[in-house]
Amino acid sequence: DTLGSLTRLKKLGVDQNELSGTVPDTLGSLTSLKMLSLSENKLNGTVPDTLGSLSSLEILDLSSNTLNGTVPEALGSLTNLVEMHLSTNYLTGTIPD
């Protein structure tokens, strides 16, 4: 996956498109990422646990897709996170500590 090799990438915003399929696990290898915004697309499936590896992440926006399942416990380890938007999906369960 070419996107996963962009390890120096700091911001990835592809909101308001027609992207479909699942959120790629390989996004977890973008360890320099500070902002990830995939909102208002047609993404489905679960939120990958690998996003918990994004230790520099400050903003995560996965809102307005058709994601399902639970919010991964791994997201609770993102200590630099100041904004997380998950609204307008089909997520269940609890928000991690």
C-alpha positions in Angstrom: 0.0 0.0 0.0 1.6 3.2 -1.2 -0.2 5.5 1.3 1.3 3.6 4.2 4.8 4.4 3.1 4.3 8.2 3.6 5.7 8.1 7.1 6.6 11.8 7.1 3.1 12.9 6.2 1.6 15.2 8.9 -1.9 16.0 7.6 -4.3 13.8 5.5 -7.6 15.3 4.7 -9.9 13.7 2.1 -13.3 14.6 3.4 -16.4 15.2 1.3 -15.5 12.8 -1.4 -17.0 9.5 -2.6 -14.4 7.3 -1.0 -15.8 3.8 -0.3 -14.5 0.6 1.3 -12.8 0.2 4.6 -10.4 2.5 6.5 -7.0 1.1 5.5 -5.1 -0.6 8.4 -1.9 0.8 6.8 -2.8 4.3 8.0 -1.5 3.2 11.4 2.0 3.3 10.0 1.8 7.1 9.4 3.3 7.8 12.8 4.0 11.5 12.0 0.4 12.2 11.3 -1.2 15.0 13.3 -4.5 15.3 11.5 -6.5 12.6 9.8 -9.9 13.6 8.3 -11.9 11.1 6.3 -15.3 12.6 7.0 -18.3 12.7 4.7 -17.4 9.7 2.5 -18.9 6.3 2.1 -16.4 4.4 4.2 -17.7 1.2 5.9 -16.5 -1.5 8.2 -14.8 -1.0 11.5 -12.4 1.6 12.8 -9.0 -0.1 12.6 -7.1 -0.8 15.8 -3.9 0.3 14.0 -5.0 4.0 14.3 -4.0 3.6 18.0 -0.4 3.7 16.7 -0.7 7.3 15.6 1.0 8.7 18.7 1.4 12.2 17.2 -2.3 12.4 16.2 -4.1 15.6 17.4 -7.3 15.5 15.3 -9.2 12.5 14.1 -12.4 13.0 12.1 -14.2 9.9 10.8 -17.7 11.4 11.0 -20.4 11.0 8.4 -19.5 7.6 7.0 -21.1 4.2 7.6 -18.6 2.8 10.0 -19.8 0.1 12.5 -18.6 -1.9 15.4 -17.0 -0.5 18.5 -14.5 2.3 19.0 -11.1 0.5 19.4 -9.6 0.6 22.9 -6.3 1.5 21.2 -7.6 5.0 20.5 -7.6 5.6 24.3 -3.7 5.7 24.1 -3.6 8.7 21.8 -2.4 11.1 24.4 -1.9 14.0 22.0 -5.5 13.8 20.6 -7.4 17.0 21.2 -10.3 16.5 18.8 -12.1 13.2 17.8 -15.2 13.3 15.6 -17.0 10.0 15.1 -20.6 11.2 14.7 -23.1 10.0 12.1 -21.9 6.5 11.9 -23.2 3.2 13.3 -20.7 2.7 16.1 -21.7 0.8 19.3 -20.3 0.2 22.7 -18.3 2.6 24.9 -15.7 5.3 24.2 -12.3 4.1 25.5 -10.7 5.7 28.6 
